[in-house]
């Protein structure tokens, strides 16, 4: 019996196989070479089908999307994405809370981890960094440090084109994967220091 992930991956691959690879690549900034799609993920090139199921499904959905073109540099909160309210609790549990919990006491480390993943300072909140999650899907991770009265909190902003690339559920997954990549990068850097 196939798992939900296996079924989702199989369905996405079959849909992708029916599309002309060059058209897919032109639309979303991927590359096709010798029967393989190559995609930039956090500034590193990945060859599909490598990747864990959540990443692989996200990448396939990105390749399959109608797209919305390159980012426009105007931002929206997750709540503004169509259908986001249904997934908002999971989004906060898996993306914003872990971000705040890990970086809240040392916000400068968020910017450093983001820079190592190809990101740049964003000028929002106390500390923020925009990382190139996928070729046309940048995410801005924001941290408010908090004080005696308020706990640190985190947020994620999406380019307004994001909903043209991924549905609300996939945007929540994308934000979570990006947050955990930032945390992992920070932990890796801490071991090397």
C-alpha positions as CSV (number, residue, x, y, z in Angstrom):
1,X,0.0,0.0,0.0
2,X,1.3,3.4,-1.0
3,X,1.7,6.2,1.5
4,X,0.0,9.6,0.9
5,X,3.4,11.0,0.0
6,X,4.2,8.2,-2.5
7,X,0.8,8.7,-4.2
8,X,1.2,12.5,-4.3
9,X,4.7,12.1,-5.8
10,X,3.5,9.6,-8.4
11,X,0.6,11.7,-9.4
12,X,2.8,14.8,-9.7
13,X,5.4,13.0,-11.8
14,X,2.8,11.7,-14.1
15,X,1.3,15.2,-14.6
16,X,4.8,16.6,-15.1
17,X,5.7,14.0,-17.7
18,X,2.8,15.2,-19.9
19,X,4.2,18.7,-20.1
20,X,7.0,19.9,-22.4
21,X,10.1,20.3,-20.2
22,X,11.3,23.5,-22.0
23,X,8.0,25.3,-21.4
24,X,8.1,24.2,-17.7
25,X,11.6,25.5,-17.3
26,X,10.9,28.9,-19.1
27,X,7.9,29.4,-16.8
28,X,9.5,28.7,-13.5
29,X,13.3,29.2,-13.8
30,X,14.2,25.5,-13.7
31,X,16.7,23.7,-16.0
32,X,16.1,20.5,-18.0
33,X,19.1,18.4,-19.0
34,X,19.4,14.8,-20.2
35,X,15.9,13.9,-18.8
36,X,16.4,15.6,-15.4
37,X,14.9,18.7,-14.0
38,X,17.3,21.0,-12.0
39,X,16.0,23.5,-9.6
40,X,17.5,26.1,-7.4
41,X,16.6,25.5,-3.7
42,X,17.9,27.9,-1.2
43,X,20.6,28.9,-3.7
44,X,21.8,25.3,-4.2
45,X,20.9,23.4,-7.3
46,X,19.0,20.1,-6.8
47,X,18.3,17.4,-9.4
48,X,14.9,15.9,-9.2
49,X,13.9,13.3,-7.9
50,X,16.4,13.7,-5.1
51,X,14.9,15.1,-1.9
52,X,12.8,14.0,1.0
53,X,9.1,13.7,0.4
54,X,7.9,17.1,1.6
55,X,10.6,18.9,-0.4
56,X,10.1,16.7,-3.5
57,X,6.3,17.2,-3.5
58,X,6.8,21.0,-3.0
59,X,9.3,21.1,-5.9
60,X,7.0,19.1,-8.2
61,X,4.0,21.3,-7.4
62,X,6.2,24.4,-8.1
63,X,7.2,22.9,-11.5
64,X,3.5,22.0,-12.2
65,X,2.1,25.5,-11.3
66,X,0.8,27.9,-13.8
67,X,3.2,30.4,-12.3
68,X,3.0,34.1,-11.8
69,X,6.3,35.2,-13.2
70,X,9.3,36.6,-11.4
71,X,8.8,38.2,-7.9
72,X,7.5,41.8,-7.9
73,X,9.0,42.8,-4.5
74,X,5.7,43.5,-2.9
75,X,5.0,41.5,0.2
76,X,2.0,39.8,1.8
77,X,1.5,37.9,5.0
78,X,0.5,34.2,4.9
79,X,-3.0,35.1,6.0
80,X,-3.5,37.0,2.7
81,X,-2.9,33.9,0.6
82,X,-6.2,32.4,-0.8
83,X,-7.3,29.5,1.5
84,X,-4.6,30.3,4.1
85,X,-6.9,30.6,7.1
86,X,-7.5,26.8,7.1
87,X,-3.7,26.1,7.4
88,X,-2.8,29.1,9.6
89,X,-2.4,27.2,12.9
90,X,-0.1,24.6,11.2
91,X,1.8,27.5,9.5
92,X,2.5,29.1,12.9
93,X,3.3,25.9,14.6
94,X,5.8,24.7,11.9
95,X,7.3,28.0,10.7
96,X,6.9,31.1,12.8
97,X,7.1,29.6,16.3
98,X,10.2,27.5,15.7
99,X,11.9,30.6,14.1
100,X,11.2,32.7,17.2
101,X,12.1,30.0,19.6
102,X,15.5,29.4,18.0
103,X,16.5,32.9,17.1
104,X,14.6,35.0,19.6
105,X,17.6,35.4,22.0
106,X,20.1,35.9,19.2
107,X,18.4,37.7,16.4
108,X,21.6,38.6,14.6
109,X,22.1,34.9,13.9
110,X,19.0,34.9,11.7
111,X,20.6,37.3,9.3
112,X,23.9,35.4,9.3
113,X,22.2,32.0,8.6
114,X,20.1,33.6,5.9
115,X,23.2,35.1,4.2
116,X,24.8,31.6,4.1
117,X,21.7,30.4,2.3
118,X,21.9,33.1,-0.3
119,X,19.6,35.6,1.4
120,X,19.9,39.4,2.0
121,X,18.7,41.7,4.8
122,X,15.2,42.8,4.3
123,X,14.7,45.8,6.7
124,X,11.5,44.5,8.4
125,X,11.0,43.9,12.1
126,X,14.0,43.8,14.4
127,X,15.9,41.5,12.1
128,X,14.8,40.0,8.7
129,X,16.3,38.2,5.8
130,X,14.8,37.3,2.4
131,X,16.0,33.9,1.1
132,X,15.5,32.6,-2.4
133,X,13.6,29.4,-1.5
134,X,12.9,28.6,-5.2
135,X,13.8,30.5,-8.4
136,X,10.7,32.7,-8.3
137,X,9.6,32.2,-4.7
138,X,11.6,34.3,-2.2
139,X,10.4,34.3,1.4
140,X,11.2,36.9,4.0
141,X,11.7,35.6,7.6
142,X,11.1,38.3,10.2
143,X,12.0,38.3,13.9
144,X,10.8,40.6,16.6
145,X,13.1,40.2,19.6
146,X,10.6,40.9,22.3
147,X,11.3,42.4,25.7
148,X,10.3,42.0,29.4
149,X,6.6,42.2,28.4
150,X,6.5,40.3,25.1
151,X,8.1,37.0,24.0
152,X,10.1,37.0,20.8
153,X,8.0,36.4,17.7
154,X,8.6,35.5,14.1
155,X,6.8,36.0,10.8
156,X,7.1,35.1,7.2
157,X,6.3,37.3,4.3
158,X,5.7,36.1,0.8
159,X,6.0,38.0,-2.5
160,X,2.5,38.7,-3.8
161,X,3.2,36.4,-6.7
162,X,3.6,33.4,-4.3
163,X,-0.1,32.3,-4.6
164,X,0.4,31.9,-8.3
165,X,3.2,29.4,-7.6
166,X,1.8,27.4,-4.7
167,X,-1.5,26.8,-2.9
168,X,-1.8,27.9,0.7
169,X,-1.0,24.4,2.1
170,X,2.2,24.3,0.0
171,X,3.1,27.8,1.1
172,X,2.9,26.7,4.7
173,X,5.2,23.8,3.9
174,X,7.6,26.0,2.1
175,X,7.8,28.5,5.0
176,X,8.3,25.6,7.4
177,X,11.1,24.0,5.3
178,X,12.8,27.4,4.9
179,X,12.6,28.1,8.7
180,X,14.1,24.7,9.5
181,X,16.8,25.3,6.9
182,X,17.7,28.5,8.6
183,X,17.8,26.8,12.0
184,X,19.9,24.0,10.7
185,X,22.3,26.4,9.0
186,X,22.6,28.3,12.3
187,X,23.3,25.1,14.3
188,X,25.9,23.9,11.7
189,X,27.6,27.3,12.0
190,X,27.6,27.0,15.8
191,X,29.4,23.7,15.6
192,X,32.0,25.1,13.2
193,X,32.7,28.2,15.3
